[in-house]
Structure formats: C-alpha cells, structure tokens
Amino acid sequence: MMNIHIRNELPGDEASVEAVTRLAFEGVPYSSHTEQFIIRDLRNAGQLTVSLVAEWQGSVVGHVAVSPVTLSDEAPGWYGLGPLSVLPEHQGQGIGSMLMRAALAALEAIAADGCVLLGEPEYYGRFGFTADPRLVLADVPPEYFLALRFNDNSAVGEVTYNRAFSAQA
C-alpha cells in the first residue's frame, strides 16, 4: 500500500494541481478538457471551499475541489464536488476514494447541508451519492447528477455551479 498523505492545498501547489488535473482527464472522452481552468478560476474567485491534494513521496498525485453551488429554492449550505483527479499511473489504487472521504469529512465539519456532483453512479454510490429527483442540473442526464444530503433538509430545485465551470482557458 502506498503511503499517501491527504492535505489542504498550499500556496505553491497550483502548478502541480493543474498538471495532475490535466493529465487525469487527458484521455477521458466525456471531458471538456477544461477542468484545470475551472479549478484555477474557482481559486482566483475565492470559491474553493475545500481543495485537497494527495501527496506521495513529496509529489502531488491527486486533487479534489469543492465549491459552493446555488439552488433555485435558495437553500443554503450546498456544495459541488469536482473535479476529482488522480494521475493516470496512480488510478485504481484507492487515492480517489481517500480524497472523496476527506472532502466529505471537510464538508461535514463545516455543517454543510449537502453535496452534488456529476459522475458515474457506480463509483460515487459507494460514498452515499444517489440521483435525487428533487435536485436537477440543466442539460445533464439525471442519472449522472448525484446528491448526498447530510441532514433531512428539504432542498429542491435547479442547481447552478459557479461561473468558473464555464472556463475555457
């Protein structure tokens, strides 16, 4: 088992996070290949509520970003998780799961009401995420837009991500 250390992103990690993110999504057909720009714009806008890196032998090999989202019913305390990135040569070793658990623990520590993400139901289901018909993301198949409620809140409506998610360069 690799000795992975999960920690908060620090000043100076930006280039490593960008490289990890770019390489992680490079061969992914459903990717817009702009994930590294999204993270940069979220960081520049002060919207990275959680930004964790996975470090192995002094190098960043993974990253997860969490940022606030807006719900049309104006329910507070909701966040979007993603992008989640692990270098291709380190994928399948549990690093993504470690980052997920740490990001969800960080959200629970700040008393978040819930978290949404766009992703594979089989992968994210193991962390408690499910398709929630009460929450929708425009132009996205509902089975891939997943939510995790941290309490019995009644949030409903359309979810809007930060404009950084439109970053192209």
SVG drawing of the C-alpha trace seen along z (x, -y; Angstrom):
<svg xmlns="http://www.w3.org/2000/svg" viewBox="-38 -36 47 38">
<polyline fill="none" stroke="black" stroke-width="0.4" points="0.0,0.0 1.3,-3.4 1.9,-5.9 -0.5,-8.7 -0.9,-11.9 -4.1,-13.9 -3.7,-17.6 -5.0,-21.0 -3.7,-22.6 -0.9,-25.1 0.4,-28.1 2.9,-26.7 0.7,-23.7 -1.1,-25.4 1.1,-24.1 1.1,-20.5 -2.7,-20.6 -3.0,-21.9 -0.8,-19.2 -2.5,-16.4 -5.9,-17.6 -4.9,-18.0 -3.3,-14.6 -6.1,-12.8 -8.7,-14.0 -6.5,-13.9 -7.8,-10.7 -11.3,-10.9 -13.8,-11.1 -16.6,-12.8 -14.3,-15.5 -14.3,-19.1 -10.5,-19.1 -11.0,-22.4 -11.0,-21.0 -7.7,-22.6 -9.0,-26.0 -12.2,-25.5 -10.0,-24.9 -7.8,-27.9 -10.9,-30.2 -12.5,-28.9 -9.3,-29.5 -8.9,-33.0 -12.5,-33.8 -12.0,-32.6 -14.6,-29.8 -12.6,-26.8 -14.2,-25.8 -12.2,-22.6 -9.1,-22.0 -7.2,-18.8 -4.2,-17.2 -3.0,-13.6 0.8,-13.6 3.0,-10.6 6.8,-10.8 6.7,-14.6 4.7,-14.8 1.1,-15.7 -0.7,-12.7 -4.3,-13.7 -6.6,-16.6 -10.3,-17.3 -12.1,-20.6 -15.3,-21.6 -17.1,-24.8 -20.4,-26.4 -23.5,-25.9 -26.7,-27.8 -30.1,-26.1 -33.2,-27.7 -35.1,-27.4 -32.2,-29.4 -31.4,-26.6 -28.0,-27.4 -25.2,-25.1 -24.9,-23.2 -21.6,-22.4 -20.4,-20.9 -17.6,-18.3 -15.3,-18.2 -13.2,-18.0 -11.6,-14.9 -8.3,-14.0 -5.7,-11.3 -2.7,-10.9 -3.4,-8.0 -0.5,-5.9 -1.9,-6.1 -5.6,-5.4 -7.2,-2.3 -5.1,-2.4 -7.7,-4.0 -6.4,-7.6 -9.6,-8.9 -11.6,-7.3 -9.3,-8.8 -9.8,-12.2 -13.6,-11.7 -13.7,-10.7 -11.6,-13.6 -13.6,-16.1 -16.9,-14.8 -15.5,-14.9 -14.4,-18.5 -18.0,-19.4 -19.5,-17.7 -17.0,-19.7 -18.4,-23.0 -22.0,-21.7 -22.8,-21.6 -26.4,-20.6 -25.4,-18.6 -23.2,-18.0 -23.8,-17.4 -21.6,-16.1 -21.7,-15.0 -20.3,-11.5 -20.7,-7.7 -23.4,-6.4 -21.5,-3.1 -18.4,-4.9 -20.0,-7.6 -22.8,-5.5 -20.3,-3.9 -20.0,-7.3 -23.7,-7.6 -24.4,-9.7 -27.7,-9.0 -29.7,-10.5 -32.1,-12.8 -35.1,-13.8 -35.6,-16.9 -32.3,-18.4 -31.6,-18.9 -28.8,-20.2 -29.9,-21.6 -28.9,-19.6 -27.5,-16.7 -28.9,-13.2 -30.5,-12.9 -28.8,-9.5 -25.4,-11.2 -26.3,-14.2 -25.9,-12.8 -26.5,-14.3 -25.7,-13.5 -27.8,-15.1 -26.0,-15.5 -29.3,-16.0 -33.0,-15.9 -33.2,-19.2 -35.9,-19.8 -33.8,-21.5 -35.3,-21.2 -34.8,-22.8 -32.2,-23.5 -28.6,-23.6 -26.2,-26.3 -22.5,-26.0 -20.1,-28.9 -19.4,-30.6 -15.8,-29.2 -17.3,-26.0 -17.5,-27.8 -13.8,-28.4 -12.2,-27.5 -8.6,-28.6"/>
</svg>
